[in-house]
Amino acid sequence: MEAIRGPDHDREARASSKAVSSKKAAPLHAPSTPPRGQPALPSLPDFVIENESSGSKAGASEITRTVMQELHRIESIDGAFLRGLYTDVVSESKIEDFLSATLLYDHGKHAWAGIPRDCQDEENLLTPLRSIIDTIVNGLGDVNGTRRVVDTRTSDFVHAGEASHTSKPLISVLATGPSFQKPKTLKGEEQADDMNVGFSNTASIFQITRDTTSFDNKHIEQLAILSREIMIHQPNRLFCRSLLITETRVLLLHYDHSGAYRTGFVNIHDDPHTFIRLVLGLSSAEEEVLGLDTSVQWVIDNAYALQSMEPIFSRDVVRGRGTVCWAAKDATGSPVIIKDLWRADMKGPEHEFLERAKGLQGVVQMVSFEDDRAQTKDFRPETYRSDDFYNRTLSRITMKRYGPSLAHSTSQWRAISALRDAIEGHLNLVKSNVLHRDVSTENVLLGEEGAPAGQRGILIDLDMAAPVKGERALFSVEGRVGTRLYQSFAVLKTGEDSDSLAHIDHDYLDDLESFFYVLCHLLYGFDSIGVEKSEADLAQTKPLEHWEIQDAIRAANSKFCYIHLDGTFIPPSAFWSQPCLDLAEKFRHFLAPLLLEKIKIREPMRSAARKALLDGLHSGMEDHYSQVLSFFDEALEELAKPGGEAPRRPLSASTTSSFDSPRRDANPPPAPVNRGVKRSIKDVEALPNVRRTRSRR
């Protein structure tokens, strides 16, 4: 695949634009050292996050919980691993010459000079350690001014997503070069040169504590928070490494898309060679050594030209797929999307499904792909073993670029026509033995302005797809995938019940139900076209609020009640016209008996009988899609009439829709009873995706 480059501006401009090439990320191998348990770690003072908006300081407990929920746990490996790391960054002879020449190391005492052994405060350690690290970097690092060791204990590093939160690392390696950008202020503006430090231009972070401090894991969790922010702010990061240093010892924390691990301690006085190599490795002028994907670069010949230095989409979750999308143009000037994705080994490559989608209307079209660009297992010892580790492979896909997501539609007619064509695109995929499994508002794009029927909406993101028929690779024992707001009743119930209900695979009917929730998201989540409700309003918007909760059983039962009991808590905005509401009602009535049929199929019975019932249900596939598409065609016909998109007028009692006034059926079917919850989530893919991600499609 060709490279991607930024526009050819002057030198300063090139330092703020990125490009992506086809160069494969180089793995960082280490000696074969089996992981072993380590002694407890000395604690740092409570990690504090500054809340700029309120002027108060809040403990990091909430952020720590978020990070550790994502990581699951931080594995421990033997400190001997460090002695074989970064052996090629500097020769042993150069280290010996440096130690012989510098006044900072006493050969007779086998000790770094100036570091107090009976240190009572981290402040007394920071200055001598920063001086030693700075001397190593500038004396042996060959960095030519591209790396600077900075005391950042008073600097505000702004967090992603929560701009009001900042951290203050103790020692940071400030970096300039192709993969680093000037950080933004709390207001989103570029910082002045005298304040130019943040997560986006930091190569690594060194934290400090004392040997005599009481022992716990707070400072390791602190390093994890800081490393995670570096990964998020630098979207071409393959991994991030940080150091924890005491007056006598050093350990390393490694963070990548498969999780994190920490090493045991190595004595910095008895083994200065290892300490020097660690400092040089984490401050290297070679971006590959730092853990950056150097195929994302400033200027590379024969490349795709990036349209912006910022990705148009990125996930603020590091452990997992870590999807990042860049807008670019090919050599002919045609717009394309470059998508980087870390897939788990048990998941089939997305490009295989995209290959089957070639030529299909209503589905994203692939231009080219690269697979196996890097693997997270190469960032660990060869004998690394953990029941919580899942190797991930970095792949890159180039696709045709379309319009923005469904949420940015310019009219009701265009929104409904886009959703209609995406459903037809889904049918085309199913006929090609591809089941999408992650239908959402963000995964339906608008076609080009004036696009013909069939291309007015485009279904994208096949990285969670699976064969309709044939063996499937499950991500966990639960096998539940998708974005929580749009997950079907059956998918939400999968793996959660202990009431002897049988498991049945995610099927096309689950995805059709997800399209219904996309329609409901438009009706309930938007006050007008392209104007989404505020976060505060969305938190109070029912049924959306009930459908997006973490508890899968409660979300499932809420959806069951909504579909079967005509239950709405508040009507959609009066902006939405009657044809749109009528469409939703027809869609709802279509789904109601199918939900009951699936419940019946999951009841105890012989597997052959269950298969016969399921085959009978699926035999109506063509008719199912035909009915749903006819609902949309009828709505589009009404919307196209003069005044078809007019806001609703108050309806009479005899014609009131369930969207405007709650009502209950005389004999509603009972909601399924939850007889207990069984949870066993082993991989982040089993967790529901968050609907509101950093996306600018």
C-alpha positions in Angstrom: 0.0 0.0 0.0 1.2 3.5 -0.7 2.2 5.9 2.0 0.2 8.8 3.3 1.7 12.2 3.7 0.7 15.7 4.8 0.5 18.7 2.5 3.8 20.2 1.4 4.0 23.3 3.5 7.0 25.1 5.0 9.1 23.4 7.7 7.0 24.5 10.6 3.8 23.6 8.9 5.2 20.1 8.2 5.7 19.7 11.9 2.0 19.9 12.4 0.7 17.6 9.6 1.0 13.8 9.5 1.3 11.1 6.9 0.9 7.3 6.9 3.3 5.1 4.9 3.3 1.3 4.3 6.4 0.7 6.5 5.7 -2.1 8.9 6.1 -1.4 12.6 9.2 -3.1 14.0 8.7 -5.4 16.9 10.7 -4.9 20.1 12.0 -8.3 21.1 13.3 -9.0 24.6 15.0 -12.0 26.2 12.9 -15.1 27.1 12.1 -14.5 30.8 9.2 -16.2 32.4 6.9 -13.8 34.4 7.2 -14.1 38.1 5.5 -12.4 41.0 7.1 -9.4 42.5 7.2 -7.8 46.0 4.7 -5.1 46.7 5.6 -1.7 45.5 6.3 1.5 47.5 3.4 4.0 47.4 3.5 7.5 46.1 1.5 10.3 47.7 -2.1 10.3 46.5 -2.3 11.1 42.8 -4.1 14.4 42.3 -6.0 15.6 39.3 -6.6 19.3 38.9 -10.1 20.3 37.9 -9.6 23.6 36.2 -13.2 24.3 35.8 -14.0 24.3 39.5 -10.6 25.2 40.8 -10.7 22.2 43.1 -8.5 19.1 43.3 -10.1 15.7 43.1 -8.6 12.3 43.9 -8.0 10.1 41.0 -10.1 7.3 42.3 -12.7 7.6 39.5 -10.2 7.8 36.8 -8.2 5.0 38.3 -11.3 2.8 38.3 -11.9 3.6 34.7 -8.4 2.7 33.7 -8.2 -0.5 35.8 -11.6 -1.7 34.5 -10.2 -1.4 31.0 -6.9 -3.0 31.9 -8.4 -5.7 34.1 -5.1 -6.0 35.9 -1.4 -5.1 35.5 0.7 -8.2 35.1 4.2 -8.6 36.8 7.3 -9.9 35.1 10.8 -10.5 36.4 13.1 -7.4 36.6 15.7 -9.5 34.7 13.8 -8.7 31.6 15.2 -5.1 31.8 18.8 -6.3 31.5 18.2 -7.5 27.9 16.1 -4.5 26.8 17.4 -1.7 24.5 20.8 -3.5 24.1 21.2 -2.0 20.7 20.6 1.7 21.6 24.2 2.1 22.9 27.3 -0.1 23.1 28.7 -1.3 26.4 32.0 0.4 25.6 30.3 3.8 25.2 28.5 3.3 28.5 31.8 2.5 30.2 33.5 5.6 28.7 30.6 7.7 29.9 30.6 6.3 33.5 34.4 6.8 33.6 34.2 10.4 32.4 31.2 11.7 34.3 31.3 13.0 37.9 27.8 11.8 38.4 28.8 8.2 39.0 31.3 7.0 41.7 33.0 3.8 40.6 34.5 3.2 44.0 31.2 3.3 45.8 29.2 1.9 42.9 26.7 4.7 43.3 25.3 7.7 41.4 26.4 10.9 43.1 24.1 13.3 44.7 21.2 10.9 45.4 20.5 10.9 49.1 20.2 7.4 50.6 18.0 8.5 53.6 15.7 10.6 51.6 12.7 12.1 53.5 10.9 13.7 50.6 10.5 13.0 46.8 11.5 16.7 46.3 15.0 15.8 47.4 15.2 13.1 44.8 13.8 15.0 41.8 16.6 17.4 41.2 19.5 15.0 41.3 17.7 12.3 39.3 16.6 14.9 36.7 20.2 16.0 36.4 21.5 12.4 35.9 18.8 11.6 33.4 19.4 14.8 31.5 23.2 14.1 31.4 22.6 10.6 30.1 20.2 11.8 27.4 22.4 14.6 26.1 25.7 12.8 26.7 24.8 9.4 25.1 21.5 9.9 23.4 22.5 11.6 20.2 19.2 13.5 20.3 20.4 16.7 18.7 18.0 18.9 20.7 14.9 16.8 19.8 14.6 15.5 23.4 14.6 17.6 26.6 14.3 16.3 30.1 11.9 18.6 31.9 10.7 19.1 35.5 6.9 19.1 34.9 5.6 18.9 38.5 3.9 22.3 38.0 2.8 21.8 34.4 -0.8 21.0 33.5 -1.1 18.0 31.1 -4.7 18.1 29.8 -6.6 14.8 29.7 -8.5 13.7 26.6 -12.2 13.6 26.8 -12.2 15.5 30.2 -10.5 18.7 29.3 -11.1 20.0 32.8 -8.8 17.3 34.2 -5.1 17.8 34.2 -2.1 15.8 35.6 1.3 17.0 36.7 4.0 14.3 36.0 7.3 14.8 37.8 9.8 14.3 35.0 8.9 14.2 31.3 10.9 13.8 28.2 9.7 16.6 25.9 10.0 15.6 22.2 9.9 17.2 18.8 9.7 15.4 15.5 7.3 13.8 13.0 5.1 12.1 15.6 4.7 14.9 18.1 2.4 17.9 18.2 2.1 21.0 20.3 -0.4 20.3 23.1 -3.7 22.2 23.4 -4.8 24.4 26.3 -7.9 23.8 28.3 -9.7 26.0 25.7 -8.5 23.8 22.8 -5.9 26.4 21.7 -2.3 25.6 20.9 0.0 26.3 23.8 2.5 29.1 23.7 6.2 28.0 23.3 7.0 28.7 26.9 4.2 26.4 28.0 4.8 23.8 25.3 4.5 20.5 27.2 1.7 18.0 27.4 0.8 14.4 26.5 0.9 15.0 22.8 4.6 15.9 22.8 6.0 13.7 25.6 8.2 10.8 24.7 8.0 9.2 28.2 7.4 10.0 31.8 9.5 9.2 34.8 7.9 9.2 38.2 9.7 9.2 41.6 9.1 7.6 45.0 11.1 6.6 48.0 12.3 3.1 49.1 11.0 3.8 52.6 7.5 4.6 51.5 4.8 2.2 52.6 4.0 -0.5 49.9 1.0 -0.5 47.6 0.1 -0.1 43.9 -1.0 3.5 43.7 2.0 4.8 41.8 1.8 1.9 39.3 -1.8 2.8 38.6 -0.7 6.5 38.4 1.8 5.5 35.7 -0.9 3.6 33.9 -3.1 6.7 33.8 -0.3 8.8 32.4 0.7 6.2 29.8 -2.9 5.7 28.7 -3.2 9.5 28.1 0.0 9.4 26.0 -1.5 6.6 23.9 -4.7 8.5 23.3 -3.0 11.8 22.5 -0.6 10.1 20.1 -2.8 8.0 17.9 0.2 6.4 16.1 1.5 4.9 19.3 2.1 1.1 19.3 3.0 1.1 23.0 4.1 3.4 25.7 6.7 2.9 28.4 7.3 4.8 31.7 9.8 4.4 34.6 9.3 4.5 38.3 12.6 5.5 40.1 13.6 5.4 43.7 16.9 6.4 45.3 18.1 2.9 44.6 15.9 1.1 42.1 14.0 1.4 38.8 11.1 -0.5 37.3 9.3 -0.2 33.9 5.6 0.0 33.1 4.6 -1.1 29.6 1.1 -0.2 28.1 -0.3 -1.3 24.7 -3.5 -2.4 23.1 -3.4 -5.8 24.8 -3.1 -4.3 28.3 -0.2 -3.5 30.6 2.6 -5.1 32.6 5.2 -4.0 35.1 8.7 -5.3 35.7 10.4 -6.0 39.0 13.0 -3.6 40.3 16.7 -3.3 39.1 19.2 -1.6 41.3 20.4 1.6 39.5 23.7 1.8 41.4 24.8 -1.8 41.1 23.6 -2.0 37.5 24.1 1.4 36.0 24.3 0.0 32.5 20.7 -1.2 32.6 19.5 2.1 34.0 21.3 4.0 31.3 19.9 1.8 28.5 16.4 2.3 29.9 16.8 6.1 30.0 18.1 6.1 26.4 15.4 3.7 25.2 12.6 5.9 26.6 14.1 9.1 25.3 15.4 7.8 21.9 15.4 10.1 18.9 14.4 7.0 16.9 10.6 7.0 17.1 10.3 3.3 16.4 12.3 2.7 19.6 9.8 4.8 21.6 6.9 2.7 20.4 5.6 4.9 17.6 4.4 3.7 14.2 6.8 5.5 11.9 4.6 4.9 8.9 2.6 7.9 10.2 5.0 10.6 9.3 5.3 14.2 8.1 6.6 14.0 4.5 6.9 10.8 2.5 7.1 10.6 -1.3 4.4 8.8 -3.3 1.9 9.0 -0.4 -1.7 9.5 0.3 -2.1 13.2 1.4 -3.7 13.6 4.8 -6.4 16.2 5.0 -5.8 17.0 8.7 -3.2 16.3 11.3 -6.1 15.1 13.6 -7.8 11.7 13.0 -11.4 12.0 12.1 -12.2 9.1 14.4 -10.4 7.6 17.4 -11.4 5.5 20.4 -10.5 6.7 23.8 -10.1 3.1 24.9 -6.6 1.8 24.6 -6.9 -1.9 25.5 -8.9 -3.2 22.6 -9.3 -2.4 18.9 -7.9 1.1 19.3 -9.5 2.2 16.0 -8.1 5.3 14.4 -9.3 6.8 11.0 -7.5 9.4 8.9 -9.0 11.4 6.1 -6.8 11.5 3.0 -6.7 11.8 -0.8 -5.2 9.4 -3.3 -2.9 10.3 -6.2 -5.9 11.3 -8.3 -7.4 13.5 -5.6 -10.2 11.1 -4.7 -11.1 11.1 -1.0 -10.3 8.0 1.0 -10.3 6.9 4.7 -7.2 5.2 6.2 -8.3 2.9 9.1 -5.8 1.4 11.6 -7.2 -1.3 13.8 -5.8 -3.8 16.4 -7.7 -7.0 16.0 -7.6 -9.9 18.5 -6.2 -13.2 17.1 -9.6 -14.9 17.5 -11.3 -12.4 15.2 -11.2 -12.7 11.5 -9.6 -9.9 9.5 -12.0 -7.1 8.5 -10.4 -7.0 5.0 -11.8 -10.5 4.3 -15.3 -9.3 4.9 -14.7 -6.1 2.9 -13.4 -8.3 0.1 -16.8 -10.0 0.0 -18.5 -6.6 0.0 -16.9 -5.4 -3.2 -19.4 -4.1 -5.6 -22.3 -4.3 -3.2 -24.6 -1.2 -3.0 -25.1 0.4 0.4 -21.8 -1.0 1.8 -18.4 0.7 2.3 -15.9 -0.2 -0.5 -12.3 -1.2 0.2 -9.4 0.2 -1.9 -6.5 -1.7 -0.4 -5.3 -3.2 2.9 -2.2 -4.2 4.8 -2.2 -6.8 7.5 0.2 -7.9 10.3 1.9 -4.5 10.7 2.7 -5.2 14.3 1.7 -7.7 17.0 1.5 -7.0 20.8 3.1 -10.3 21.6 6.3 -9.0 20.1 6.4 -6.3 22.9 6.7 -9.0 25.6 9.2 -11.7 26.5 8.8 -14.7 24.2 7.8 -16.9 27.1 5.2 -14.4 28.5 2.1 -16.2 29.7 -1.1 -14.8 31.1 -4.7 -15.9 31.0 -5.7 -12.3 30.5 -3.4 -11.6 27.5 -4.8 -11.7 24.0 -2.4 -11.0 21.2 -3.6 -8.3 18.8 -2.4 -7.5 15.2 -2.3 -4.1 13.7 -3.9 -3.8 10.3 -4.5 -0.9 7.9 -7.4 -0.6 5.5 -7.9 2.1 2.8 -11.5 2.7 1.9 -13.6 5.1 -0.2 -14.7 8.1 1.7 -18.4 9.0 1.9 -20.4 11.7 3.7 -20.7 12.3 7.5 -22.6 10.0 9.7 -26.4 9.7 9.8 -26.4 12.2 12.8 -25.4 15.0 10.4 -28.2 14.6 7.9 -29.6 17.8 6.4 -33.3 16.7 6.2 -35.7 14.1 7.5 -36.0 12.6 4.0 -32.2 12.3 3.6 -31.9 10.7 7.1 -34.6 8.1 6.4 -33.4 7.4 2.9 -29.8 6.8 4.2 -31.1 4.5 6.8 -33.2 2.6 4.3 -30.3 2.1 1.9 -28.0 1.0 4.7 -30.6 -1.7 5.6 -30.6 -2.8 2.0 -26.8 -2.8 2.1 -27.0 -5.1 5.2 -29.2 -7.5 3.2 -26.6 -7.5 0.4 -24.0 -8.4 3.0 -26.1 -11.2 4.4 -26.5 -12.7 1.0 -22.7 -12.6 0.7 -22.4 -14.5 4.0 -21.4 -11.5 6.1 -23.3 -10.4 9.2 -22.4 -6.9 10.4 -23.2 -7.2 14.2 -22.4 -3.6 15.1 -25.2 -1.5 13.6 -25.2 2.0 15.0 -25.9 5.6 14.1 -22.2 6.2 13.6 -21.9 3.2 11.4 -24.4 4.6 8.8 -22.9 7.3 6.6 -24.7 9.6 4.3 -24.0 8.9 0.6 -22.9 11.7 -1.7 -25.4 14.5 -2.3 -27.8 13.4 -5.0 -26.7 9.8 -4.8 -29.1 7.3 -6.5 -31.3 4.9 -4.6 -29.2 2.2 -3.0 -26.3 4.5 -2.4 -28.0 7.3 -0.3 -26.7 5.6 2.9 -23.6 3.5 3.4 -23.0 0.8 6.1 -19.4 0.9 7.4 -17.2 -0.8 10.0 -17.1 -4.5 9.4 -14.4 -5.1 12.1 -17.0 -6.9 14.3 -18.5 -8.9 11.4 -18.9 -12.7 11.3 -20.0 -15.2 8.8 -23.8 -15.7 8.6 -23.2 -19.4 8.3 -20.1 -21.3 9.4 -17.8 -21.3 12.3 -17.5 -18.1 14.3 -14.8 -16.9 16.7 -16.2 -15.7 20.0 -14.5 -12.9 21.8 -15.4 -14.2 25.2 -17.6 -16.7 26.9 -20.5 -14.3 26.5 -20.0 -13.7 22.8 -21.9 -10.4 23.0 -20.8 -7.7 20.6 -22.1 -4.4 19.4 -22.8 -0.9 20.8 -25.0 -1.0 23.9 -27.7 1.5 22.9 -28.4 -0.5 19.7 -27.9 -4.1 20.9 -31.0 -6.3 20.4 -33.0 -7.9 23.2 -31.6 -11.4 22.4 -28.0 -10.2 22.2 -28.4 -8.4 25.6 -29.8 -11.6 27.1 -27.0 -13.8 25.7 -24.7 -15.0 28.4 -26.6 -13.2 31.2 -29.2 -15.7 32.2 -28.8 -18.7 34.5 -32.4 -19.8 33.8 -31.5 -22.6 31.4 -32.3 -20.5 28.3 -30.2 -21.8 25.4 -27.6 -19.7 23.6 -28.4 -18.8 19.9 -26.1 -17.0 17.6 -26.3 -13.3 16.8 -28.3 -13.3 13.5 -29.7 -10.8 10.9 -32.8 -10.3 12.9 -30.7 -8.9 15.8 -29.2 -6.4 13.3 -32.6 -5.4 12.0 -33.6 -4.7 15.5 -30.5 -2.6 15.9 -31.6 -0.5 12.9 -34.9 0.1 14.8 -32.9 1.5 17.7 -30.9 3.7 15.3 -34.3 5.2 14.1 -35.3 5.7 17.8 -32.0 7.4 18.5 -32.8 9.9 15.7 -36.3 10.5 17.0 -35.5 10.8 20.7 -31.9 12.0 20.6 -32.2 15.0 18.2 -34.2 18.1 18.6 -34.0 18.8 14.9 -31.9 17.6 12.0 -28.2 17.6 12.9 -28.9 19.0 16.3 -28.3 16.3 19.0 -29.7 16.9 22.5 -27.2 18.1 25.1 -25.5 15.6 27.3 -27.7 16.6 30.2 -30.8 16.2 28.1 -29.7 12.9 26.8 -29.1 11.6 30.3 -32.8 12.3 31.0 -34.1 11.1 27.6 -36.2 7.9 27.9 -36.1 5.3 26.6 -32.5 6.1 25.4 -31.3 6.4 29.0 -32.7 2.9 29.9 -31.2 1.3 26.8 -27.7 2.5 27.3 -27.1 1.5 30.9 -24.3 -0.9 31.8 -26.7 -3.6 33.2 -27.5 -5.7 30.2 -30.6 -7.4 31.8 -32.2 -4.0 32.7 -31.5 -2.7 29.2 -33.0 -5.9 27.6 -36.2 -5.8 29.7 -36.6 -2.1 29.0 -36.5 -2.8 25.2 -38.8 -5.7 25.6 -41.4 -3.5 27.4 -41.0 -0.7 24.9 -41.6 -2.9 21.9 -44.5 -5.0 23.4 -46.3 -2.4 25.6 -46.2 0.6 23.3 -44.3 2.2 26.1 -42.8 5.7 25.7 -42.0 7.9 28.6 -41.8 11.2 26.7 -42.7 11.9 23.0 -40.0 12.7 20.5 -39.4 16.3 19.6 -42.3 17.9 17.8 -39.9 18.6 15.0 -40.2 15.0 13.7 -43.0 14.7 11.2 -45.8 12.1 11.4 -44.4 9.9 8.6 -41.3 9.3 10.7 -43.4 8.4 13.7 -45.6 6.1 11.6 -42.5 4.4 10.2 -41.2 3.7 13.8 -44.6 2.3 14.8 -44.7 -0.1 11.8 -41.1 -1.2 12.5 -42.0 -1.8 16.2 -45.0 -3.9 15.4 -42.9 -5.9 12.9 -40.4 -6.7 15.6 -42.8 -7.6 18.5 -43.7 -11.2 17.4 -40.1 -11.9 16.4 -38.8 -11.2 19.9 -41.4 -13.7 21.3 -40.4 -16.3 18.7 -36.7 -16.1 19.7 -37.6 -16.5 23.4 -39.6 -19.6 22.5 -36.7 -21.0 20.5 -34.3 -20.5 23.5 -36.6 -22.5 25.9 -35.5 -26.1 26.9 -35.9 -28.5 24.0 -33.8 -30.9 21.9 -31.2 -29.3 19.8 -32.7 -30.7 16.6 -36.1 -29.2 17.5 -34.5 -25.8 18.2 -32.6 -25.9 15.0 -35.8 -26.7 13.1 -37.6 -23.7 14.7 -34.6 -21.4 14.0 -34.4 -22.5 10.4 -38.1 -22.0 9.9 -37.7 -18.4 11.3 -34.8 -17.6 9.1 -36.5 -19.0 6.0 -38.5 -15.8 6.0 -35.4 -13.6 5.6 -36.3 -12.2 2.2 -39.8 -11.3 3.4 -38.5 -9.8 6.6 -36.2 -7.4 4.7 -39.0 -6.7 2.1 -41.4 -5.7 4.9 -39.0 -3.4 6.6 -37.9 -1.7 3.4 -41.5 -1.2 2.4 -42.1 0.7 5.6 -39.2 3.0 4.7 -40.4 3.4 1.1 -43.9 4.4 2.3 -42.4 7.0 4.7 -40.1 8.4 2.0 -43.1 8.8 -0.3 -45.0 10.7 2.4 -42.0 12.9 3.3 -41.5 13.8 -0.4 -45.0 15.3 -0.5 -45.5 19.1 0.1 -45.4 19.6 3.8 -44.3 16.0 4.4 -41.6 17.1 6.8 -43.8 19.6 8.7 -43.6 19.4 12.5 -46.4 17.4 14.1 -49.7 19.0 15.2 -51.5 17.8 18.4 -53.4 14.6 17.6 -56.9 13.7 18.6 -57.4 11.0 21.2 -58.5 8.5 18.6 -55.4 8.9 16.5 -52.7 9.4 19.2 -49.6 7.5 18.4 -47.8 5.6 21.1 -45.0 8.1 20.6 -47.2 10.9 21.8 -49.2 9.2 24.6 -48.3 6.0 26.5 -50.8 3.2 26.3 -50.8 -0.4 27.4 -52.1 -3.5 25.6 -54.9 -5.2 27.4 -53.0 -8.5 27.7 -49.3 -7.7 27.2 -46.8 -10.6 27.1 -44.8 -10.9 30.4 -41.3 -9.6 30.4 -38.7 -12.3 30.8 -37.7 -12.9 34.4 -34.0 -12.5 35.4 -33.0 -15.4 37.7 -29.5 -14.2 38.3 -26.6 -12.7 36.5 -23.5 -14.6 35.5 -20.6 -12.4 34.5 -17.3 -13.7 33.0 -15.8 -11.0 30.8 -12.3 -11.9 29.8 -11.7 -9.5 26.9 -12.6 -5.9 26.3 -14.5 -6.9 23.1 -17.1 -8.4 25.4 -17.8 -5.0 26.9 -20.3 -2.8 25.1 -19.0 0.0 22.9 -19.6 3.5 24.0 -21.9 5.4 21.7 -20.4 8.8 22.0 -16.8 8.5 20.8 -14.5 11.2 19.5 -15.7 11.2 15.9 -15.9 13.8 13.2 -17.0 11.8 10.3 
